[in-house]
Amino acid sequence: MSLTKEGKLKLFSTYTIYGMTAEKFSNGRSNIEVVKVMLDSGIKIIQYREKYKSLKEKYKECLEIRKLTEDYEALLIVNDHADLCQMVGADGVHLGQEDLPADEVRKLLGDKFIIGVTTHTKDQVLKAKEDGADYVGLGPVFASFTKDNPHPPIGLEMVKWAAENSPLPFVAIGGIKEHNLKEVLASGARCICAVTEIVGADDIRKKIESLFKILKSFERS
């Protein structure tokens, strides 16, 4: 993607969808198939998240997805693996609270790459900024079951706090569906991630269109 890092980060502050792979919930469709539809439907940020494959399989998939995101001028964020991010020429890496510290990963990657950090609390949001992260994933807003050991929901009040106080742009994630998206946006979120709502939809393109329609209505207002 030809954008500067600053230009890329502006995407996280717009009313948009942060796409995420989750092959386990994709109704038999591959990550590649799902990403193609996401990109073709206008999603400009893709996180490759895959917990159940070998590193070699992840590497091969990321290479393919990197090519797709370049074709669509979209971002690729790799979950967990800073080394994989470097190897495939992704735009950044996303780290969980149990992953390597963001400040140490920053030393490894340098300033060129985007670093995101999963956060559940106010202190974690502020710490992510201190550690040199560029954005945070905030959640789970509602109950979510895409992880083996899900964190308790943080609720809409935490979203409201982040909208008013977070020093970094944030991606609201966790249990977000078409029927509750307006609540999340009304609480101050702009960039949202609806994992199973998208990858598990019978018609992914139609679902993304419906979500974008809601996002655009908030953007206009």
N, C-alpha and C positions, 0 to 999 in steps of 0.2 A: 504494500500500500504506500502511495507516494506522500501521504500526509506526514507532517512533523509529529513528534510525540505529543506536543501541545494540542495539535489538531485532532489527533486520535482520542485524547482524553476528553475533548469537548463532547464526544459522542455519549459519554457516561452522564452528562448533565442535561441531555435532551430527553423528550418524551419518546422513548424507544424500547425495543425488546432486546434483552441480552439472551441469546440463544445458547442452549446447553445440550450436549449429547447425553443420552441415557438409554443405551441399546436394550438394557434389561426391560424397559418399559415401552419399547417402540413397536410392540405387536408384530415381531418377526422381521421388521425392517432394519437394515444395516445403518450404522452411523453415517456412512457416506450417503446413502439414499436420503436420510432425514436432513442432513446438512444441505444437500442440493436444493431441497424444497424450501428450507429456511432462507437460504440466500436468494433464491428465485422469488421469494415472497417479500423481500425487502429488509430482512434482518442484516445488520451490519456488524454485529459482534457475536462471535461464536466461541464458546468455551468447550474444549475437548475434555470431557470428564469420563473416564472409563476405569472402573475399579476391578474388573473381572477378567482382564486379558494380560498376556505376558508383555514385557517391555518391548520386545521385538514387534509384536502385533500393534502395540500402541504407536511405535515409531512409524510403521508402514502406513497406518491410518492417518497419522498426523501429516505425513508427507503429502498424502492425497488431499486432505482437507486444506492444507496450506496452499496447494495449487488452486483449489476451488475459491478460497477466500481472496487470493490475489486476483483471480479472474473477475470477481464481483466487487473488488476494492473494499473488502471487509476485513475486520480484525480477527486474528486467531489468538486466543488465550489458552494456554495449556494448564490443566489442573495438576497441582502437586510437583511436577517434575521440571526443575530449572534446567537440568541437563538436556532434557528432551526439547524444551523451549528453544534452547540455543541451537541444537542440532538440526531442527527443521526450519529455523528462521522464523519462528512465531513472533507475534508482537509483544507477548508478555506471558506471565505465569500467575496462577492464582494459588494462594497458600491457605491452608486451614490452620486452626489454632494448635493442632498437634504436629504440623509440618515444620520444616526448617524456619528459623526466625527470619522475618522480612529484612532486617538490617544486614544479616549475614548474606542472604541471597542477593541483596543490592550490591554488596562488595563483589560478588561473583559475576553478576550480570552487567554491572555498570548502569549508567543513566539512560541508555538507549531503550531498554525494555520497560514495559509497564508491569507493575507489581500490584496485585490485588490481594486482600486478606479477608477471610471470613470472620465476621464479628457478631457477637450476641449481646454485648453489653456496652454501656457508655464508655467505660474504661478501656475496653478493647478497641473501640473506634478511635479514641484519642491516642492510644498506644500505637496503633497502625500508622498514624500520621508521624509520630515521633520516630518510628522505625523506618521511615522512608517509603511507605506504600503510596500508591497513586490513587487508589479507590478502595472501597470496602464493599463486601457482600454483606448485607444486613438481614439476619433472619435466624430461624424460620419465622416469618410473620405469623403464619397459621401452622397448624399441625401438618407435618410433612413426613413422608415415609420412603423417600428415595435413598436415605442412608440407613445402614444397618443399625446404628445406635443414634436415632434422631435426638436433637436438642429440643427441649421444651419450647413452645411458641413464645416469641418475645412480644407479640401484640402490636396493635396500631399505635399505641402511645409511644413506643420506641421509635417507630417510623416518624412520628410527629417531632420527637426530640431530634432525630438525625436531620430532618429537613431544616430545622431551625439552628442546629448547633454543630453538625458534623463539619470538620475542617476539610474533609475529602468528599468527592462525589460518591454516592452509594447506589448499589443495586439491591432493590428489595426482592427477596426470594423466600420461598417456602410456603407451600399450600396456596399459592396464588392461582386463581381460576378466573374465567370470564365473569362469573356471577359475583365475585368479590373484588374485582380489579378496581372498580370505581371507588371503593372504600380506601384502598391502598393509595390511589392517586390523590384522593381528597385529603389524605393524611400528609401529603407533601412529597411522595415518591414521584420520580420521573422515569428513571430507567428500571425496568422490572424483568424478572426472570420467572417464567411459568413452565417448569420443566415437563412434568407428565401431562399437563393440559395441552401442550403442543406435541410432544413426541408420541403420546398415546392417543392422539385424536384420530378418528376414522379418516378425516380429510384434513391433513395438516395445513395445507394452503388456506382453506376456508377458515380454519381456526385462527391462523395468524392474521388474516384479513379482519376478522371480528375483533381481535385484540387491538390491532392498530387503529381501528375505527374509534374505539373508546379512548385510546391514547390521544388521537388527533383532536377529539372533542375537548379534552382537557387542555391541550396545547392552544387551541383557538380561544378558549375562555380565560 
